[in-house]
Amino acid sequence: MSATIVRARGWAWTAAASAGILAATSAIAARGVPDWEAEVFRVLHDVPRLVDHALWLPMQLGSAWAPALVASVGWWVSRSWRPTFGALVAGWGGWWLAKAIKESIERGRPAAELSDEFVRTSAVSEGLGFVSGHATVAFACAAVIAPYLPRRWRVVAWVLAVTVALSRVVVGAHLPLDVVGGAALGLLLASLWHLAVGAPRMTYGT
Protein backbone atom coordinates (compact mmCIF):
# COMPACT_ATOMS: atom_id res chain seq x y z
CA MET A 1 0.00 0.00 0.00
CA SER A 2 1.44 3.35 -1.06
CA ALA A 3 -0.44 5.65 1.32
CA THR A 4 1.66 7.16 4.07
CA ILE A 5 0.85 5.78 7.50
CA VAL A 6 0.49 8.44 10.20
CA ARG A 7 -0.86 8.76 13.71
CA ALA A 8 -3.22 11.65 13.03
CA ARG A 9 -4.25 13.80 15.98
CA GLY A 10 -7.82 13.64 14.73
CA TRP A 11 -8.08 10.13 16.08
CA ALA A 12 -7.07 11.37 19.52
CA TRP A 13 -9.91 13.90 19.42
CA THR A 14 -12.28 11.19 18.21
CA ALA A 15 -11.20 8.91 21.05
CA ALA A 16 -11.68 11.66 23.64
CA ALA A 17 -15.11 12.64 22.31
CA SER A 18 -16.21 9.00 22.10
CA ALA A 19 -15.08 8.33 25.66
CA GLY A 20 -17.04 11.36 26.84
CA ILE A 21 -20.19 10.28 25.02
CA LEU A 22 -19.85 6.74 26.35
CA ALA A 23 -19.45 8.02 29.90
CA ALA A 24 -22.42 10.40 29.59
CA THR A 25 -24.77 7.83 28.07
CA SER A 26 -23.70 5.25 30.64
CA ALA A 27 -24.54 7.64 33.48
CA ILE A 28 -27.99 8.32 32.03
CA ALA A 29 -28.73 4.67 31.24
CA ALA A 30 -27.75 3.60 34.74
CA ARG A 31 -30.62 5.72 36.08
CA GLY A 32 -33.25 4.20 33.80
CA VAL A 33 -35.05 5.50 30.72
CA PRO A 34 -35.73 9.25 30.55
CA ASP A 35 -39.03 10.36 29.02
CA TRP A 36 -37.39 11.95 26.00
CA GLU A 37 -35.56 8.72 25.16
CA ALA A 38 -38.77 6.72 25.42
CA GLU A 39 -40.45 9.17 23.03
CA VAL A 40 -37.61 8.93 20.50
CA PHE A 41 -37.84 5.15 20.72
CA ARG A 42 -41.58 5.25 20.12
CA VAL A 43 -41.17 7.34 16.96
CA LEU A 44 -38.48 5.07 15.50
CA HIS A 45 -40.16 1.83 16.57
CA ASP A 46 -43.62 2.76 15.31
CA VAL A 47 -43.15 1.43 11.77
CA PRO A 48 -44.75 -1.43 9.81
CA ARG A 49 -43.34 -4.91 10.46
CA LEU A 50 -42.26 -4.99 6.80
CA VAL A 51 -39.50 -2.53 7.68
CA ASP A 52 -38.16 -4.99 10.26
CA HIS A 53 -37.75 -7.62 7.56
CA ALA A 54 -36.03 -5.16 5.19
CA LEU A 55 -33.52 -4.24 7.89
CA TRP A 56 -32.62 -7.80 8.82
CA LEU A 57 -29.78 -8.23 6.30
CA PRO A 58 -27.92 -4.94 6.86
CA MET A 59 -28.39 -5.40 10.62
CA GLN A 60 -26.12 -8.48 10.43
CA LEU A 61 -23.18 -6.16 9.76
CA GLY A 62 -23.18 -5.57 13.50
CA SER A 63 -23.20 -9.24 14.43
CA ALA A 64 -20.29 -11.22 15.87
CA TRP A 65 -19.17 -12.50 12.45
CA ALA A 66 -19.01 -9.03 10.87
CA PRO A 67 -15.40 -8.28 11.99
CA ALA A 68 -14.16 -11.29 10.04
CA LEU A 69 -15.94 -10.04 6.91
CA VAL A 70 -14.58 -6.52 7.32
CA ALA A 71 -11.10 -7.88 7.99
CA SER A 72 -11.27 -9.71 4.65
CA VAL A 73 -12.39 -6.55 2.89
CA GLY A 74 -9.62 -4.60 4.61
CA TRP A 75 -6.99 -6.98 3.27
CA TRP A 76 -8.53 -6.96 -0.20
CA VAL A 77 -8.54 -3.17 -0.53
CA SER A 78 -5.20 -2.45 1.15
CA ARG A 79 -3.02 -5.58 1.39
CA SER A 80 -2.15 -4.21 4.82
CA TRP A 81 -2.31 -5.96 8.17
CA ARG A 82 -3.56 -2.81 9.88
CA PRO A 83 -7.23 -2.83 8.80
CA THR A 84 -7.28 -6.62 8.76
CA PHE A 85 -6.22 -7.08 12.37
CA GLY A 86 -7.85 -3.80 13.40
CA ALA A 87 -11.29 -5.03 12.39
CA LEU A 88 -10.77 -8.19 14.43
CA VAL A 89 -9.32 -6.47 17.49
CA ALA A 90 -11.74 -3.53 17.63
CA GLY A 91 -14.75 -5.49 16.35
CA TRP A 92 -14.51 -8.58 18.51
CA GLY A 93 -13.03 -6.64 21.40
CA GLY A 94 -15.98 -4.28 21.22
CA TRP A 95 -18.43 -7.18 21.14
CA TRP A 96 -17.11 -8.53 24.43
CA LEU A 97 -16.63 -5.13 26.05
CA ALA A 98 -20.25 -4.34 25.24
CA LYS A 99 -21.28 -7.45 27.15
CA ALA A 100 -19.21 -6.35 30.14
CA ILE A 101 -20.79 -2.89 30.11
CA LYS A 102 -24.25 -4.44 29.94
CA GLU A 103 -23.52 -6.38 33.11
CA SER A 104 -22.30 -3.19 34.78
CA ILE A 105 -25.22 -0.92 33.80
CA GLU A 106 -27.94 -3.59 33.99
CA ARG A 107 -30.52 -1.75 31.91
CA GLY A 108 -33.00 -4.00 30.16
CA ARG A 109 -34.22 -3.97 26.59
CA PRO A 110 -37.22 -1.82 25.60
CA ALA A 111 -39.71 -4.61 26.31
CA ALA A 112 -38.48 -4.76 29.90
CA GLU A 113 -38.13 -1.02 30.48
CA LEU A 114 -41.21 0.40 28.72
CA SER A 115 -44.93 -0.28 28.80
CA ASP A 116 -46.60 -2.57 26.27
CA GLU A 117 -48.06 0.38 24.40
CA PHE A 118 -44.52 1.42 23.39
CA VAL A 119 -43.12 -1.95 22.30
CA ARG A 120 -44.46 -4.50 19.83
CA THR A 121 -44.86 -8.05 21.10
CA SER A 122 -42.46 -9.20 18.36
CA ALA A 123 -39.56 -7.18 19.81
CA VAL A 124 -36.58 -8.88 21.45
CA SER A 125 -37.19 -9.08 25.18
CA GLU A 126 -34.38 -11.21 26.62
CA GLY A 127 -31.03 -9.92 27.78
CA LEU A 128 -29.67 -6.50 28.67
CA GLY A 129 -29.72 -3.42 26.48
CA PHE A 130 -26.99 -0.89 27.24
CA VAL A 131 -24.77 -0.86 25.26
CA SER A 132 -25.69 -2.30 21.88
CA GLY A 133 -23.14 -4.85 20.73
CA HIS A 134 -24.34 -4.52 17.14
CA ALA A 135 -23.78 -0.75 17.13
CA THR A 136 -20.39 -1.22 18.76
CA VAL A 137 -19.21 -3.71 16.14
CA ALA A 138 -20.62 -1.74 13.20
CA PHE A 139 -18.97 1.54 14.18
CA ALA A 140 -15.70 -0.10 15.21
CA CYS A 141 -15.41 -1.84 11.85
CA ALA A 142 -16.46 1.23 9.85
CA ALA A 143 -13.93 3.43 11.64
CA VAL A 144 -11.13 0.90 11.26
CA ILE A 145 -11.57 0.43 7.54
CA ALA A 146 -12.59 3.98 6.56
CA PRO A 147 -9.05 5.39 6.10
CA TYR A 148 -8.28 2.66 3.58
CA LEU A 149 -11.31 3.29 1.38
CA PRO A 150 -11.95 5.82 -1.40
CA ARG A 151 -14.23 8.64 -0.32
CA ARG A 152 -17.42 7.22 -1.87
CA TRP A 153 -16.90 3.89 -0.13
CA ARG A 154 -16.15 5.58 3.17
CA VAL A 155 -19.60 7.14 2.94
CA VAL A 156 -21.09 3.70 2.31
CA ALA A 157 -19.28 2.29 5.35
CA TRP A 158 -20.62 5.03 7.63
CA VAL A 159 -24.14 4.79 6.21
CA LEU A 160 -24.15 1.05 6.87
CA ALA A 161 -22.96 1.60 10.45
CA VAL A 162 -25.72 4.13 11.08
CA THR A 163 -28.24 1.77 9.48
CA VAL A 164 -27.21 -1.03 11.84
CA ALA A 165 -27.59 1.23 14.87
CA LEU A 166 -30.98 2.64 13.83
CA SER A 167 -32.27 -0.80 12.87
CA ARG A 168 -31.69 -2.07 16.41
CA VAL A 169 -34.06 0.61 17.68
CA VAL A 170 -36.58 0.14 14.88
CA VAL A 171 -36.93 -3.61 15.55
CA GLY A 172 -37.28 -2.98 19.28
CA ALA A 173 -34.03 -4.61 20.39
CA HIS A 174 -32.52 -1.45 21.89
CA LEU A 175 -33.32 1.99 23.21
CA PRO A 176 -31.72 5.02 21.49
CA LEU A 177 -28.99 5.56 24.09
CA ASP A 178 -28.04 1.89 23.79
CA VAL A 179 -26.95 2.42 20.20
CA VAL A 180 -25.42 5.86 20.82
CA GLY A 181 -23.30 4.38 23.60
CA GLY A 182 -22.42 1.40 21.42
CA ALA A 183 -21.39 3.64 18.53
CA ALA A 184 -19.20 5.65 20.91
CA LEU A 185 -17.56 2.48 22.22
CA GLY A 186 -16.84 1.27 18.69
CA LEU A 187 -15.36 4.61 17.65
CA LEU A 188 -13.25 4.71 20.80
CA LEU A 189 -11.72 1.30 20.13
CA ALA A 190 -11.07 2.02 16.46
CA SER A 191 -9.50 5.39 17.30
CA LEU A 192 -7.18 3.78 19.84
CA TRP A 193 -6.19 1.20 17.22
CA HIS A 194 -5.31 3.91 14.68
CA LEU A 195 -3.36 5.83 17.31
CA ALA A 196 -1.43 2.68 18.22
CA VAL A 197 -0.49 1.44 14.73
CA GLY A 198 -1.16 4.41 12.44
CA ALA A 199 -3.46 4.76 9.44
CA PRO A 200 -3.55 6.58 6.10
CA ARG A 201 -4.53 10.22 6.43
CA MET A 202 -8.06 10.61 5.10
CA THR A 203 -8.60 13.22 2.40
CA TYR A 204 -11.72 14.46 0.66
CA GLY A 205 -10.64 13.46 -2.78
CA THR A 206 -11.35 10.13 -4.43
C-alpha positions in Angstrom: 0.0 0.0 0.0 1.4 3.4 -1.1 -0.4 5.7 1.3 1.7 7.2 4.1 0.8 5.8 7.5 0.5 8.4 10.2 -0.9 8.8 13.7 -3.2 11.7 13.0 -4.2 13.8 16.0 -7.8 13.6 14.7 -8.1 10.1 16.1 -7.1 11.4 19.5 -9.9 13.9 19.4 -12.3 11.2 18.2 -11.2 8.9 21.0 -11.7 11.7 23.6 -15.1 12.6 22.3 -16.2 9.0 22.1 -15.1 8.3 25.7 -17.0 11.4 26.8 -20.2 10.3 25.0 -19.9 6.7 26.3 -19.5 8.0 29.9 -22.4 10.4 29.6 -24.8 7.8 28.1 -23.7 5.2 30.6 -24.5 7.6 33.5 -28.0 8.3 32.0 -28.7 4.7 31.2 -27.7 3.6 34.7 -30.6 5.7 36.1 -33.2 4.2 33.8 -35.1 5.5 30.7 -35.7 9.3 30.5 -39.0 10.4 29.0 -37.4 12.0 26.0 -35.6 8.7 25.2 -38.8 6.7 25.4 -40.5 9.2 23.0 -37.6 8.9 20.5 -37.8 5.1 20.7 -41.6 5.2 20.1 -41.2 7.3 17.0 -38.5 5.1 15.5 -40.2 1.8 16.6 -43.6 2.8 15.3 -43.1 1.4 11.8 -44.7 -1.4 9.8 -43.3 -4.9 10.5 -42.3 -5.0 6.8 -39.5 -2.5 7.7 -38.2 -5.0 10.3 -37.7 -7.6 7.6 -36.0 -5.2 5.2 -33.5 -4.2 7.9 -32.6 -7.8 8.8 -29.8 -8.2 6.3 -27.9 -4.9 6.9 -28.4 -5.4 10.6 -26.1 -8.5 10.4 -23.2 -6.2 9.8 -23.2 -5.6 13.5 -23.2 -9.2 14.4 -20.3 -11.2 15.9 -19.2 -12.5 12.5 -19.0 -9.0 10.9 -15.4 -8.3 12.0 -14.2 -11.3 10.0 -15.9 -10.0 6.9 -14.6 -6.5 7.3 -11.1 -7.9 8.0 -11.3 -9.7 4.7 -12.4 -6.5 2.9 -9.6 -4.6 4.6 -7.0 -7.0 3.3 -8.5 -7.0 -0.2 -8.5 -3.2 -0.5 -5.2 -2.5 1.1 -3.0 -5.6 1.4 -2.1 -4.2 4.8 -2.3 -6.0 8.2 -3.6 -2.8 9.9 -7.2 -2.8 8.8 -7.3 -6.6 8.8 -6.2 -7.1 12.4 -7.8 -3.8 13.4 -11.3 -5.0 12.4 -10.8 -8.2 14.4 -9.3 -6.5 17.5 -11.7 -3.5 17.6 -14.7 -5.5 16.4 -14.5 -8.6 18.5 -13.0 -6.6 21.4 -16.0 -4.3 21.2 -18.4 -7.2 21.1 -17.1 -8.5 24.4 -16.6 -5.1 26.0 -20.3 -4.3 25.2 -21.3 -7.4 27.2 -19.2 -6.3 30.1 -20.8 -2.9 30.1 -24.2 -4.4 29.9 -23.5 -6.4 33.1 -22.3 -3.2 34.8 -25.2 -0.9 33.8 -27.9 -3.6 34.0 -30.5 -1.7 31.9 -33.0 -4.0 30.2 -34.2 -4.0 26.6 -37.2 -1.8 25.6 -39.7 -4.6 26.3 -38.5 -4.8 29.9 -38.1 -1.0 30.5 -41.2 0.4 28.7 -44.9 -0.3 28.8 -46.6 -2.6 26.3 -48.1 0.4 24.4 -44.5 1.4 23.4 -43.1 -2.0 22.3 -44.5 -4.5 19.8 -44.9 -8.1 21.1 -42.5 -9.2 18.4 -39.6 -7.2 19.8 -36.6 -8.9 21.4 -37.2 -9.1 25.2 -34.4 -11.2 26.6 -31.0 -9.9 27.8 -29.7 -6.5 28.7 -29.7 -3.4 26.5 -27.0 -0.9 27.2 -24.8 -0.9 25.3 -25.7 -2.3 21.9 -23.1 -4.9 20.7 -24.3 -4.5 17.1 -23.8 -0.8 17.1 -20.4 -1.2 18.8 -19.2 -3.7 16.1 -20.6 -1.7 13.2 -19.0 1.5 14.2 -15.7 -0.1 15.2 -15.4 -1.8 11.9 -16.5 1.2 9.8 -13.9 3.4 11.6 -11.1 0.9 11.3 -11.6 0.4 7.5 -12.6 4.0 6.6 -9.1 5.4 6.1 -8.3 2.7 3.6 -11.3 3.3 1.4 -11.9 5.8 -1.4 -14.2 8.6 -0.3 -17.4 7.2 -1.9 -16.9 3.9 -0.1 -16.1 5.6 3.2 -19.6 7.1 2.9 -21.1 3.7 2.3 -19.3 2.3 5.4 -20.6 5.0 7.6 -24.1 4.8 6.2 -24.2 1.1 6.9 -23.0 1.6 10.5 -25.7 4.1 11.1 -28.2 1.8 9.5 -27.2 -1.0 11.8 -27.6 1.2 14.9 -31.0 2.6 13.8 -32.3 -0.8 12.9 -31.7 -2.1 16.4 -34.1 0.6 17.7 -36.6 0.1 14.9 -36.9 -3.6 15.5 -37.3 -3.0 19.3 -34.0 -4.6 20.4 -32.5 -1.4 21.9 -33.3 2.0 23.2 -31.7 5.0 21.5 -29.0 5.6 24.1 -28.0 1.9 23.8 -27.0 2.4 20.2 -25.4 5.9 20.8 -23.3 4.4 23.6 -22.4 1.4 21.4 -21.4 3.6 18.5 -19.2 5.7 20.9 -17.6 2.5 22.2 -16.8 1.3 18.7 -15.4 4.6 17.7 -13.2 4.7 20.8 -11.7 1.3 20.1 -11.1 2.0 16.5 -9.5 5.4 17.3 -7.2 3.8 19.8 -6.2 1.2 17.2 -5.3 3.9 14.7 -3.4 5.8 17.3 -1.4 2.7 18.2 -0.5 1.4 14.7 -1.2 4.4 12.4 -3.5 4.8 9.4 -3.5 6.6 6.1 -4.5 10.2 6.4 -8.1 10.6 5.1 -8.6 13.2 2.4 -11.7 14.5 0.7 -10.6 13.5 -2.8 -11.3 10.1 -4.4 
